[in-house]
Amino acid sequence: MASASLPGFKFKNPSLQQHQNQLSVRTRGRRKYPNPFIFSFSHYPQLRLVLNPKLRYSHILLTRASSDEFGAVEATPQPSPSSETEAVKRNSPSSGDGYLSLFVRMLGLDNDPRDREQAITALWKYAQGGKDCIDTIMLFRGCINLTINLLKSDSSSACEAAAGLLRTVSSVNTYRDSVAESGAIEEITGLLSRPSLTTEVKEQSICALWNLSVDEQLRVKIANNDLLPAVIKFLDDEEMKVKEAAGGVLANLALTRSVHGIMVEAGVIPKLTNLLKTDMEGSKIIRKEAKNVLLELAKDEYYRILVMEEGLVLVPMVGAAAYKSFRPVTHSWPSLPDGTEIEWNSSGHSRYGASELLLGLNIHDKNSDLEEAKTKAIVGRTQQQFLARIGAIELEDGRKPQPESSMNQGYTLLPWMDGVARLVLILGLDDDSAISRAAQSIADASFNEHMRISFKEAGAIKHLVRLLDHNSVSVRSAATHALEKLSISNDLCHLIEAEDVVYPLVNNLKLTDTSDSLMEKTLNILSRILDPGKEMKSKFYNGPVNGLDKSSNTSSINGTAGLAGKQDDTPLSVRGNVLDSKIIFHLIQILKTSSPCLQRKAASILEYVGITEPCMDTMMAADIISGLNAVFQQRVLDGMEDDIDSQSPELSAIEAEEAGLAISAASRLVTKLLDFESFLHAINSMHTTRLLRKVLKSNIPLHNKDWVAACLVKLESLSGSHVDPENPIKMEVTIYQKIPRLIEQIGTSFSPEAQEAAVVELNGIISEGVVDCTRMVAAEGGIFPLVKVIERGSGRAVEASLAILYNLSMESENHSAIIAAGAVPALRRIVLSQGPQWMQALHLLRTLPT
């Protein structure tokens, strides 16, 4: 071996000075590697080979052969560029290939582990020379497989070098599939599952996954593997580079929507949101990756809520130009962001006016401290207005702002205090696109009471009500959507009404360009404000007004200041006059032509209006009877035969629920309007009764039939005669509304008293001997809950249940159901116990085929 002449290599006497070129290759997200390439092989003690490939930046690696023991070789100064070029020219590609082939052969499983470790280290360093070096390595088939096998090594250095080589090779698009098909993902999974790993091994392994996850198909494989929980766990690693690599893998995985569910189930959202909420030094990269992942997940409505539940708010990036229109309002007296003013007396001024600028510093009464939501609103408003004034509101991490074109659809995530204040600030700008996007974000973020109160304290309600009169349709639609979400809260609904929101909402309904979506949201708000039962509820309501108790509106804070609230003292008649004839005509038109959802809301508003006598003539002129008949003739009921005795059609659950709600609201409206003579004389009682009887026998939810039954009974009593003497309305109400309700109460009630009362009432109905009633009990599944009553009910309930089951047993088709419900063992126990009901149980046993 010593006398062999190999092209491209120099063999020198061991006593001569050793020369070696030092390599320093900088790769993305990784430390520098200044150590020289030195390799000693136990099988070749006489030989030290030094590779001399053409590397990136024209580095030359010079080595020599020596027969001495393993040891480090001292580095000498780098040669000049001209000498490097000449050295490269002297080395042919064939010599480099022959040298690499030796390293690849040394990766074989039959070689010494130390030789394999040094060979993989040499290949890793060589691969860092650039794509040409990687191409040369990939010419040797089986090199990647042998490299992946080294991931099982007990040596940390071997694992680091193997993972590093896989990372470098997988950075080339051409070889990424080859690395994955060789089982790299599976082996890296096993490697990362080890209890203790060095930081270098973790970094190289996760960075290899980072490169592999660029491929969409490989993302799915990584996400469906046991690897994902391990990657998420490394977000808590002490080493920042490991965190950054894990964040990069997750950022790539988030680009594939099909894996979002797996990521969320693995608990990625709490981990990433914690990184954004925690102020860590040198964490710009991981914060950026965490934000990218969360923004991708937030594209789904459900996952967006999960992100915001962790304390972040989705805020649109509107660009620096939009904030140029920001003009902070100067107050002669301090006020809260929601507009509540601070009332000061003559002794409340400080010498230098600090009390006006620094709100609350002079408040010492512990009972008068501002609530946390108000304090957060003040701090958030101050911070965001300061950033807007200095032009740094969208400058993050000290970077320059992005081009305005990239801001059009961009979003960022902010902690809820800053996010709420930023959104409210955007509502005050002049950019229509920015305003509509901010209002839409407010609607998305108003998913719980905490966030709704936060927006109220930040002053969003005044801005949103003002925007209902905006010239832009998109702005009006977004503002209406936000108010709809905020009005879910009863307290905020009162505040929204106090801002005179009814007028602009009604005006929007009158516009011809109002879309169905905007109309639905508008009707939602109006139906909550104009709730027919609201007047009665308000008599017993003593909750907060404008965020404060009613008693606190006139009180002062420590004798120097007080919060002035605005109470809702608008009388019913004044609010009713807002709905003029034009809007009443429009609401009745909705009853005739719109979807069941809109019909329900329109009927509720008309019921509110119908309470006042002057509106009755307008409603009659608008042909409200035709609108009501249209609601009772739902499209889902068209398959029903005209014969009232026919069976109801099968309705889907959603259609039945929507139709039932609309019909219930319309029936309630008819019931109230029957108190007016003009309506009573105008309505066709026969036709309306026929429609309602058809609805009563349909498959709409049972709770929606209550007002239908009440309306039928009232129509029958006011008409003075039965529509059909053979089938009176009261009997149909009993069969199709009362009996199903009693059976449901027997089966679901947790109160023994309520269950007993329902069984006794049902027995009273059955004892009248109407066959249809008995059949309805069996058809509605009443046998099973009745058998449960005789097993563990009270004495009176057991007696009534036995009587009902005895009547049911008179028809042989019910025998199988009674036996299947377990009645026979229960009856036998009653008979053997010789209890008060043993004779009834015996009679029932004799009727059954036992």
Protein Blocks (a to p, Z undefined) as FASTA:
>chain_A
ZZpccehiacddfkbccdddddddddehiacdfbccddddfklmmbccddddddehhiac
dddddfbdcddddddddddfklmmmmmmmpcfklmmmmmmmmmmmmpmkbcfklmmmmmm
mmmmmmmnojklmmmmmmpghklmmmmmmmmpmbfklmmmmmmmmmmmmmpmklmmmmmm
nommmmmmmmmmpmbdcfklmmmmmmmmmmmmmpmklmmmmmmpmklmmmmmmmmpmblk
lmmmmmmmmmmmmmpmklmmmmmmnopmmmmmmmmmpccehilmmmmmmmmmmmmmmmpm
klmmmmmmnopacdddebjklmmmpccdddfbdcdfkopacdddfklpcfkopmmmmghk
lpcbfklgccfklmmmmmmmmmmmmmmmnopmmcghhiacddfklmmmgccdddfklmmm
mmmmmmmmmbfklmmmmmmmmmmmmmbfklmmmmmmnopmmmmmmmmmpfblklmmmmmm
mmmmmmmpmklmmmmmmnopmmmmmmmmmpmklcfklmmmmmmmmmmmmgfklmmmmmmg
ccdeehiafklmmpceehlaccdddddfbdfklmmmmmcfklmmmmmmmmmmmcfklmmm
mmmmmmmmmmpmklmmmmmmnopmlmmmmmmmcfklmmpcfblkbccddddfklmmmmmm
mmmmmmmmmmmmmmpmklmmmpcfklmmmmmmmmmmmcbdfklmmmmmmmmmmmmmmnop
afblmlcfklmmmmmmmmmmmmmmmmmpcbfklmmmmmmmmmmmmmnopaklmmmmmmno
pmmmmmmmmmmpcfklmmmmmmmmmmmmmpmklmmmmmmnommmmmmmmmmnopaklmmm
mmmmmmpcZZ
